[in-house]
Each structure stands twice: as C-alpha cells, then as structure tokens.
C-alpha cells in the first residue's frame, strides 16, 4: 500500500550559503574582509577559520536561535538593543 501522505523530514533545516548557515558565513566573511582591506589576507583567513571554529563549538550542534536565547539571558538588554525587555535578574525561566 502506497503512503497517502508525504511528511518532509528536512523542513526545519536552516537556509545555507554554500555549506554554512548565515551566522557561520558571517563569522568567516567579516574577518576575511578585514584581512583583505588591511592587506593581511592570510591573517584574515586564519582569523576567519578561528571564528568559524569558535562559533561551531559555542553552538555545539544547536540551532542559531540558541545563541540568541543565551544572549537574552546573559547580555544586558542595553547592549543588545532590546529596550522592551525586563532586566535578566527579573526574568523567569519557563519550563
């Protein structure tokens, strides 16, 4: 009997730029662009690889939204530009 419904298994995958997600791509492009602009291409390339590896390690296989949640709890709202949020010591974890 043929399956009546098709359930997509990769619907929630993040959009990719080449082989990387948007945050990984930016973590590599920004240092590399700095290296090009300052005529230190190899230093920029090395820094780009280090930034990418650090981001991959920080994410630990989680989605990008996890980093936003960490910033919500641990970075002051004035730094992130979130003016409508209560201070982190007043927030309560749900769950």
FIZA-411601 format. One record per residue: residue in one letter; x, y, z of N, C-alpha, C, O in turn; chain; residue number from 0. Coordinates in pm, whole numbers, plus 50000, padded with zeros to 5 digits. Last residue first. Example, Ala and Ser with C-alpha at 12.3 -4.5 7.8 and 13.67 -1.06 7.14 Angstrom:
2
+------+-------+-------+-------+-------+-------+-------+-------+-------+-------+-------+-------+-------+-------+-----+
: rest :   n_X :   n_Y :   n_Z :  ca_X :  ca_Y :  ca_Z :   c_X :   c_Y :   c_Z :   o_X :   o_Y :   o_Z : kette :  nr :
+------+-------+-------+-------+-------+-------+-------+-------+-------+-------+-------+-------+-------+-------+-----+
:    s : 51285 : 49775 : 50708 : 51367 : 49894 : 50714 : 51290 : 50003 : 50787 : 51341 : 50114 : 50804 :     A :   1 :
:    a : 51319 : 49431 : 50780 : 51230 : 49550 : 50780 : 51320 : 49670 : 50780 : 51424 : 49668 : 50846 :     A :   0 :
+------+-------+-------+-------+-------+-------+-------+-------+-------+-------+-------+-------+-------+-------+-----+
//
This chain:
95
+------+-------+-------+-------+-------+-------+-------+-------+-------+-------+-------+-------+-------+-------+-----+
: rest :   n_X :   n_Y :   n_Z :  ca_X :  ca_Y :  ca_Z :   c_X :   c_Y :   c_Z :   o_X :   o_Y :   o_Z : kette :  nr :
+------+-------+-------+-------+-------+-------+-------+-------+-------+-------+-------+-------+-------+-------+-----+
:    x : 50937 : 52643 : 53200 : 50962 : 52501 : 53177 : 51017 : 52429 : 53287 : 51041 : 52308 : 53276 :     A :  94 :
:    x : 51091 : 52954 : 53175 : 50970 : 52876 : 53157 : 51008 : 52730 : 53138 : 51102 : 52699 : 53065 :     A :  93 :
:    x : 51260 : 53156 : 53404 : 51269 : 53050 : 53304 : 51139 : 52975 : 53297 : 51082 : 52937 : 53399 :     A :  92 :
:    x : 51200 : 53499 : 53441 : 51178 : 53366 : 53496 : 51188 : 53266 : 53382 : 51130 : 53287 : 53276 :     A :  91 :
:    x : 51369 : 53810 : 53510 : 51307 : 53715 : 53418 : 51297 : 53577 : 53483 : 51377 : 53543 : 53571 :     A :  90 :
:    x : 51517 : 53973 : 53667 : 51372 : 53971 : 53693 : 51300 : 53867 : 53605 : 51181 : 53841 : 53625 :     A :  89 :
:    x : 51770 : 53966 : 53575 : 51750 : 53912 : 53709 : 51601 : 53907 : 53746 : 51564 : 53844 : 53845 :     A :  88 :
:    x : 51749 : 54094 : 53326 : 51761 : 53948 : 53329 : 51740 : 53891 : 53468 : 51696 : 53777 : 53480 :     A :  87 :
:    x : 51492 : 54347 : 53307 : 51629 : 54305 : 53339 : 51636 : 54154 : 53357 : 51538 : 54091 : 53398 :     A :  86 :
:    x : 51252 : 54316 : 53033 : 51287 : 54342 : 53172 : 51430 : 54299 : 53199 : 51486 : 54221 : 53121 :     A :  85 :
:    x : 51264 : 54469 : 52708 : 51279 : 54353 : 52793 : 51305 : 54393 : 52938 : 51372 : 54493 : 52963 :     A :  84 :
:    x : 51263 : 54675 : 52527 : 51135 : 54639 : 52586 : 51145 : 54521 : 52682 : 51042 : 54476 : 52734 :     A :  83 :
:    x : 51511 : 54712 : 52409 : 51469 : 54808 : 52510 : 51342 : 54765 : 52583 : 51315 : 54815 : 52692 :     A :  82 :
:    x : 51773 : 54563 : 52294 : 51637 : 54521 : 52327 : 51587 : 54610 : 52440 : 51619 : 54584 : 52557 :     A :  81 :
:    x : 52035 : 54606 : 52241 : 51940 : 54695 : 52177 : 51796 : 54655 : 52200 : 51706 : 54707 : 52134 :     A :  80 :
:    x : 52235 : 54469 : 52368 : 52172 : 54403 : 52254 : 52072 : 54494 : 52181 : 52028 : 54461 : 52071 :     A :  79 :
:    x : 52294 : 54650 : 52571 : 52399 : 54612 : 52475 : 52336 : 54553 : 52349 : 52379 : 54583 : 52238 :     A :  78 :
:    x : 52061 : 54663 : 52718 : 52109 : 54784 : 52653 : 52217 : 54754 : 52550 : 52230 : 54826 : 52451 :     A :  77 :
:    x : 52033 : 54409 : 52826 : 51942 : 54448 : 52718 : 51991 : 54573 : 52646 : 51966 : 54589 : 52526 :     A :  76 :
:    x : 52333 : 54222 : 52884 : 52240 : 54329 : 52921 : 52158 : 54375 : 52800 : 52207 : 54380 : 52687 :     A :  75 :
:    x : 52334 : 53873 : 52840 : 52387 : 54001 : 52794 : 52287 : 54110 : 52831 : 52167 : 54091 : 52812 :     A :  74 :
:    x : 52199 : 53643 : 52926 : 52328 : 53676 : 52986 : 52388 : 53810 : 52943 : 52484 : 53856 : 53005 :     A :  73 :
:    x : 51954 : 53597 : 52799 : 51967 : 53573 : 52942 : 52093 : 53631 : 53003 : 52094 : 53665 : 53121 :     A :  72 :
:    x : 51995 : 53665 : 52531 : 51879 : 53720 : 52603 : 51899 : 53710 : 52753 : 51865 : 53802 : 52828 :     A :  71 :
:    x : 52211 : 53504 : 52462 : 52229 : 53650 : 52470 : 52115 : 53714 : 52548 : 52138 : 53809 : 52624 :     A :  70 :
:    x : 52078 : 53260 : 52460 : 52187 : 53282 : 52555 : 52212 : 53431 : 52572 : 52232 : 53479 : 52683 :     A :  69 :
:    x : 51903 : 53307 : 52244 : 51849 : 53283 : 52378 : 51955 : 53303 : 52485 : 51925 : 53358 : 52591 :     A :  68 :
:    x : 52085 : 53326 : 52037 : 52001 : 53441 : 52067 : 51942 : 53427 : 52208 : 51934 : 53525 : 52282 :     A :  67 :
:    x : 52183 : 53066 : 52037 : 52272 : 53177 : 52071 : 52195 : 53303 : 52106 : 52235 : 53379 : 52194 :     A :  66 :
:    x : 51955 : 52929 : 51953 : 52009 : 52903 : 52085 : 52103 : 53015 : 52129 : 52102 : 53054 : 52246 :     A :  65 :
:    x : 51916 : 52996 : 51689 : 51828 : 53054 : 51788 : 51877 : 53033 : 51930 : 51844 : 53111 : 52019 :     A :  64 :
:    x : 52087 : 52827 : 51550 : 52128 : 52965 : 51574 : 52042 : 53031 : 51681 : 52092 : 53115 : 51756 :     A :  63 :
:    x : 52083 : 52497 : 51704 : 52047 : 52594 : 51602 : 52092 : 52735 : 51642 : 52131 : 52757 : 51757 :     A :  62 :
:    x : 52363 : 52293 : 51813 : 52231 : 52353 : 51828 : 52206 : 52452 : 51715 : 52297 : 52485 : 51639 :     A :  61 :
:    x : 52622 : 52209 : 51802 : 52523 : 52132 : 51728 : 52382 : 52186 : 51739 : 52290 : 52130 : 51679 :     A :  60 :
:    x : 52756 : 52411 : 51954 : 52751 : 52272 : 51999 : 52645 : 52188 : 51930 : 52583 : 52103 : 51994 :     A :  59 :
:    x : 52803 : 52684 : 51951 : 52670 : 52635 : 51919 : 52653 : 52490 : 51962 : 52544 : 52451 : 52003 :     A :  58 :
:    x : 53075 : 52690 : 52015 : 52978 : 52757 : 52103 : 52836 : 52706 : 52077 : 52759 : 52688 : 52171 :     A :  57 :
:    x : 53184 : 52555 : 51795 : 53199 : 52499 : 51929 : 53097 : 52560 : 52026 : 53041 : 52490 : 52110 :     A :  56 :
:    x : 53116 : 52730 : 51589 : 53069 : 52591 : 51584 : 53076 : 52528 : 51723 : 52985 : 52455 : 51763 :     A :  55 :
:    x : 53260 : 52955 : 51677 : 53114 : 52960 : 51668 : 53055 : 52819 : 51666 : 52955 : 52793 : 51733 :     A :  54 :
:    x : 53522 : 52860 : 51654 : 53471 : 52904 : 51784 : 53319 : 52908 : 51785 : 53256 : 52868 : 51883 :     A :  53 :
:    x : 53536 : 52812 : 51377 : 53550 : 52701 : 51471 : 53496 : 52737 : 51609 : 53431 : 52655 : 51674 :     A :  52 :
:    x : 53505 : 53079 : 51285 : 53410 : 52974 : 51246 : 53416 : 52856 : 51343 : 53312 : 52807 : 51386 :     A :  51 :
:    x : 53730 : 53200 : 51396 : 53596 : 53246 : 51432 : 53491 : 53141 : 51399 : 53398 : 53119 : 51477 :     A :  50 :
:    x : 53934 : 53056 : 51264 : 53922 : 53051 : 51410 : 53784 : 53095 : 51457 : 53726 : 53033 : 51546 :     A :  49 :
:    x : 53885 : 53135 : 50999 : 53874 : 52993 : 51036 : 53858 : 52978 : 51187 : 53778 : 52897 : 51234 :     A :  48 :
:    x : 53935 : 53409 : 51025 : 53804 : 53363 : 50979 : 53783 : 53217 : 51018 : 53675 : 53180 : 51064 :     A :  47 :
:    x : 54204 : 53411 : 51095 : 54106 : 53459 : 51192 : 53965 : 53414 : 51155 : 53884 : 53384 : 51242 :     A :  46 :
:    x : 54311 : 53317 : 50852 : 54329 : 53242 : 50976 : 54228 : 53281 : 51082 : 54173 : 53195 : 51152 :     A :  45 :
:    x : 54231 : 53526 : 50683 : 54186 : 53390 : 50657 : 54199 : 53304 : 50782 : 54108 : 53227 : 50815 :     A :  44 :
:    x : 54369 : 53739 : 50800 : 54222 : 53742 : 50792 : 54165 : 53604 : 50768 : 54063 : 53568 : 50826 :     A :  43 :
:    x : 54630 : 53653 : 50755 : 54583 : 53674 : 50892 : 54431 : 53675 : 50896 : 54370 : 53618 : 50987 :     A :  42 :
:    x : 54628 : 53652 : 50475 : 54649 : 53526 : 50547 : 54604 : 53538 : 50693 : 54547 : 53444 : 50748 :     A :  41 :
:    x : 54582 : 53927 : 50420 : 54488 : 53825 : 50374 : 54505 : 53695 : 50453 : 54406 : 53635 : 50493 :     A :  40 :
:    x : 54619 : 54206 : 50494 : 54667 : 54093 : 50573 : 54577 : 53974 : 50544 : 54504 : 53926 : 50631 :     A :  39 :
:    x : 54517 : 54445 : 50398 : 54625 : 54380 : 50324 : 54696 : 54275 : 50410 : 54818 : 54257 : 50400 :     A :  38 :
:    x : 54287 : 54537 : 50505 : 54411 : 54579 : 50571 : 54535 : 54516 : 50509 : 54645 : 54532 : 50561 :     A :  37 :
:    x : 54096 : 54414 : 50342 : 54102 : 54560 : 50349 : 54231 : 54611 : 50412 : 54278 : 54718 : 50376 :     A :  36 :
:    x : 54145 : 54142 : 50394 : 54164 : 54196 : 50259 : 54181 : 54347 : 50264 : 54269 : 54403 : 50199 :     A :  35 :
:    x : 54081 : 54125 : 50666 : 54214 : 54089 : 50619 : 54243 : 54145 : 50480 : 54354 : 54190 : 50453 :     A :  34 :
:    x : 53809 : 54196 : 50659 : 53905 : 54280 : 50732 : 54047 : 54252 : 50685 : 54125 : 54344 : 50665 :     A :  33 :
:    x : 53717 : 53972 : 50521 : 53707 : 54104 : 50457 : 53800 : 54203 : 50526 : 53864 : 54285 : 50459 :     A :  32 :
:    x : 53765 : 53781 : 50720 : 53834 : 53771 : 50592 : 53832 : 53903 : 50517 : 53932 : 53943 : 50457 :     A :  31 :
:    x : 53592 : 53861 : 50927 : 53738 : 53865 : 50947 : 53816 : 53858 : 50815 : 53921 : 53921 : 50802 :     A :  30 :
:    x : 53342 : 53832 : 50770 : 53383 : 53960 : 50833 : 53532 : 53963 : 50861 : 53597 : 54060 : 50823 :     A :  29 :
:    x : 53322 : 53563 : 50688 : 53338 : 53670 : 50589 : 53391 : 53799 : 50652 : 53475 : 53867 : 50593 :     A :  28 :
:    x : 53284 : 53403 : 50918 : 53401 : 53385 : 50833 : 53427 : 53505 : 50742 : 53542 : 53544 : 50723 :     A :  27 :
:    x : 53052 : 53488 : 51032 : 53168 : 53472 : 51121 : 53296 : 53451 : 51040 : 53405 : 53479 : 51089 :     A :  26 :
:    x : 52881 : 53467 : 50814 : 52922 : 53600 : 50859 : 53043 : 53594 : 50950 : 53128 : 53683 : 50947 :     A :  25 :
:    x : 52858 : 53185 : 50810 : 52910 : 53257 : 50694 : 52960 : 53395 : 50734 : 53068 : 53437 : 50692 :     A :  24 :
:    x : 52738 : 53134 : 51054 : 52872 : 53081 : 51028 : 52937 : 53155 : 50912 : 53057 : 53183 : 50915 :     A :  23 :
:    x : 52490 : 53263 : 51012 : 52578 : 53309 : 51119 : 52721 : 53258 : 51101 : 52816 : 53331 : 51130 :     A :  22 :
:    x : 52386 : 53115 : 50792 : 52413 : 53258 : 50780 : 52509 : 53307 : 50888 : 52600 : 53384 : 50859 :     A :  21 :
:    x : 52562 : 52800 : 50752 : 52444 : 52880 : 50786 : 52484 : 53027 : 50782 : 52602 : 53060 : 50771 :     A :  20 :
:    x : 52748 : 52668 : 50470 : 52737 : 52725 : 50604 : 52603 : 52793 : 50625 : 52540 : 52839 : 50530 :     A :  19 :
:    x : 52807 : 52600 : 50214 : 52799 : 52490 : 50310 : 52766 : 52537 : 50451 : 52757 : 52456 : 50542 :     A :  18 :
:    x : 52624 : 52841 : 50059 : 52730 : 52743 : 50034 : 52711 : 52624 : 50128 : 52609 : 52556 : 50120 :     A :  17 :
:    x : 52424 : 52916 : 50297 : 52500 : 52992 : 50198 : 52623 : 52906 : 50172 : 52715 : 52901 : 50254 :     A :  16 :
:    x : 52108 : 52779 : 50387 : 52253 : 52769 : 50376 : 52305 : 52865 : 50270 : 52240 : 52891 : 50169 :     A :  15 :
:    x : 51854 : 52790 : 50634 : 51899 : 52823 : 50499 : 52051 : 52824 : 50497 : 52116 : 52866 : 50593 :     A :  14 :
:    x : 51803 : 52505 : 50852 : 51830 : 52647 : 50825 : 51872 : 52668 : 50680 : 51919 : 52576 : 50613 :     A :  13 :
:    x : 51529 : 52273 : 50849 : 51672 : 52299 : 50830 : 51694 : 52446 : 50800 : 51614 : 52508 : 50730 :     A :  12 :
:    x : 51265 : 52199 : 50873 : 51316 : 52298 : 50967 : 51465 : 52326 : 50952 : 51522 : 52397 : 51035 :     A :  11 :
:    x : 51226 : 52000 : 50680 : 51153 : 52125 : 50669 : 51212 : 52234 : 50756 : 51210 : 52351 : 50717 :     A :  10 :
:    x : 51308 : 51741 : 50635 : 51408 : 51845 : 50643 : 51347 : 51984 : 50634 : 51411 : 52077 : 50585 :     A :   9 :
:    x : 51105 : 51562 : 50599 : 51190 : 51544 : 50717 : 51290 : 51657 : 50734 : 51351 : 51668 : 50840 :     A :   8 :
:    x : 50767 : 51583 : 50512 : 50902 : 51627 : 50484 : 50986 : 51618 : 50610 : 50944 : 51663 : 50717 :     A :   7 :
:    x : 50548 : 51336 : 50447 : 50594 : 51421 : 50556 : 50740 : 51455 : 50529 : 50826 : 51366 : 50523 :     A :   6 :
:    x : 50284 : 51262 : 50249 : 50427 : 51284 : 50243 : 50465 : 51381 : 50354 : 50419 : 51496 : 50355 :     A :   5 :
:    x : 50031 : 51014 : 50266 : 50080 : 51147 : 50300 : 50231 : 51151 : 50293 : 50299 : 51054 : 50327 :     A :   4 :
:    x : 49994 : 50753 : 50182 : 49897 : 50853 : 50139 : 49950 : 50994 : 50159 : 49918 : 51084 : 50082 :     A :   3 :
:    x : 50208 : 50509 : 50052 : 50185 : 50610 : 50156 : 50091 : 50718 : 50101 : 50108 : 50766 : 49990 :     A :   2 :
:    x : 50066 : 50213 : 49910 : 50146 : 50335 : 49898 : 50110 : 50432 : 50011 : 49996 : 50436 : 50057 :     A :   1 :
:    x : 50084 : 49882 : 50000 : 50000 : 50000 : 50000 : 50089 : 50124 : 50000 : 50178 : 50137 : 50084 :     A :   0 :
+------+-------+-------+-------+-------+-------+-------+-------+-------+-------+-------+-------+-------+-------+-----+
//
